[in-house]
Amino acid sequence: MTLGVWLINLPRSADRRHRMEAQLDALPLGYTLFPAVDGRAEWDRLAPTVDIPAFRRNVGREVMPGEIGAYHSHLGVWQALLDSPHDTALVLEDDVVFHDDFLPALDMALQIRGEWDFLKLNKIRAKQPIRQGRAGKWVLNAYLGPATGLGAYLITRDLAARLLPAMLPISRPIDHELDRIHIHDFRHFGLEPFPSHVDDGNQSTITGKGFAEVRKFPTYRRLPNHALRLRNLFGKARHLAATGRLRPQDRDLQPGTVPPFSRQ
């Protein structure tokens, strides 16, 4: 098999794990459970991996230990991919809700995997989409605006190997880092309409209930963050223009020869 599936879950979040296991068993979709890094419990070990002044400047708020744990959890899954025989990983967080078309979408994504390096199957934000082509009922989109959220995504082995050495020290949340395509130079797309969404019941293991643990700085202290957002926007625009992805494309994406995963 070319695809490995990993589910990231904090061992103490048993309810989330059970809900995800029920969904995955019903698909059915085989997976490996990856114990998430507990940022709160392991903060003393993780803190040296964070450039805290840069993080504050880039994000405009204090660092949350949970997001640093999440950052390291995704890096851990990428390393697990490199240690496996698979050439592609489906990475799932434990608050994903699968739509009825998730497996057909996964099939199609693998059929066109020569078109992408990193493919999102849901989002938090996916602003200013730019069509790169159509595959069946789905559209492959690049994004000029912010593209954040890592609830469900596909990543190739080659990209994981290339990104891992460049991801430390931590200077922003991992989905923000991955949105810097002009720095890391890879094909970061989404498959829309997304075949899943995230639902944490307003009780995040990172931001707390109702985002209670988010500590934004006063407006005047966030001015550098706004400047960096503009720089990121222009950097992405230059990168997309240089790679021919800034202009919408109406081409039909031709499936390759990869056997449909859901029928293996």
DAZIDA-V478694 format. One record per backbone hydrogen bond with DSSP energy under -1.0 kcal/mol. CO is the residue of the C=O (numbers start at 0). NH is the residue of the N-H. E is the energy in kcal/mol with one decimal. If there is no record, write none. Layout:
CO/NH/E
CO/NH/E
This chain:
1/86/-1.6
1/87/-1.5
3/89/-2.8
4/31/-2.5
5/91/-2.6
6/33/-3.5
8/35/-2.1
9/12/-2.4
11/13/-1.2
12/16/-1.9
13/17/-2.6
14/18/-2.0
15/19/-2.4
16/20/-2.8
17/21/-2.0
18/22/-1.8
19/23/-2.9
20/24/-2.5
21/25/-1.5
22/26/-1.0
23/28/-2.1
31/6/-2.5
33/8/-2.1
36/38/-1.0
37/41/-2.3
39/42/-1.0
41/45/-2.1
42/46/-3.0
45/48/-2.4
46/49/-2.0
48/169/-3.1
49/51/-1.3
50/54/-2.7
51/55/-2.6
52/56/-2.1
53/57/-2.9
54/58/-2.5
55/59/-2.1
59/216/-2.5
63/66/-1.0
63/67/-1.3
64/68/-2.2
65/69/-2.2
66/70/-2.1
67/71/-2.2
68/72/-1.9
69/73/-2.1
70/74/-1.9
71/75/-2.2
72/76/-1.9
73/77/-2.3
74/78/-2.1
75/79/-2.1
76/80/-2.3
77/81/-2.0
78/82/-1.8
80/83/-1.3
86/156/-2.7
87/3/-2.4
88/154/-2.0
89/5/-2.7
90/152/-1.9
91/7/-3.1
94/198/-2.9
96/196/-1.9
98/101/-1.9
100/104/-2.3
101/105/-2.6
102/106/-2.8
103/107/-2.4
104/108/-2.8
105/109/-2.3
106/110/-2.0
107/111/-1.6
109/112/-1.3
110/255/-2.6
111/114/-2.7
116/155/-1.9
117/188/-2.7
118/153/-2.8
119/190/-2.2
124/147/-1.5
126/144/-1.5
127/143/-2.3
129/141/-2.7
130/248/-2.7
132/139/-2.6
133/252/-3.2
134/137/-2.0
137/134/-2.9
138/191/-2.8
139/131/-3.6
140/189/-2.2
141/129/-2.9
145/126/-2.5
147/123/-2.9
147/124/-1.3
150/92/-2.7
151/120/-2.9
152/90/-3.0
153/118/-2.5
154/88/-2.5
155/159/-2.3
156/160/-2.3
157/161/-1.6
158/162/-2.9
159/163/-2.2
162/165/-2.0
163/166/-1.2
169/50/-2.6
172/176/-2.3
173/177/-2.3
176/179/-1.5
178/180/-1.8
179/182/-1.4
179/183/-2.1
180/184/-2.3
185/187/-1.1
186/116/-1.9
186/117/-2.1
188/119/-2.6
189/140/-2.7
191/138/-3.8
194/98/-2.6
196/96/-3.3
199/202/-1.5
201/209/-1.5
203/207/-1.1
206/212/-2.8
207/203/-1.4
207/210/-1.3
208/211/-1.1
210/213/-1.6
214/61/-1.8
217/220/-1.1
218/221/-1.3
221/225/-1.9
222/226/-2.0
223/227/-2.2
224/228/-2.0
225/229/-1.8
226/230/-2.2
227/231/-2.4
228/232/-2.3
229/233/-2.5
230/234/-2.4
231/235/-2.7
232/236/-2.3
233/237/-2.4
234/238/-2.3
235/239/-3.1
236/240/-2.3
237/241/-2.6
238/242/-1.8
239/244/-3.0
239/245/-1.1
240/243/-1.1
250/133/-2.3
259/262/-1.3
260/263/-2.0
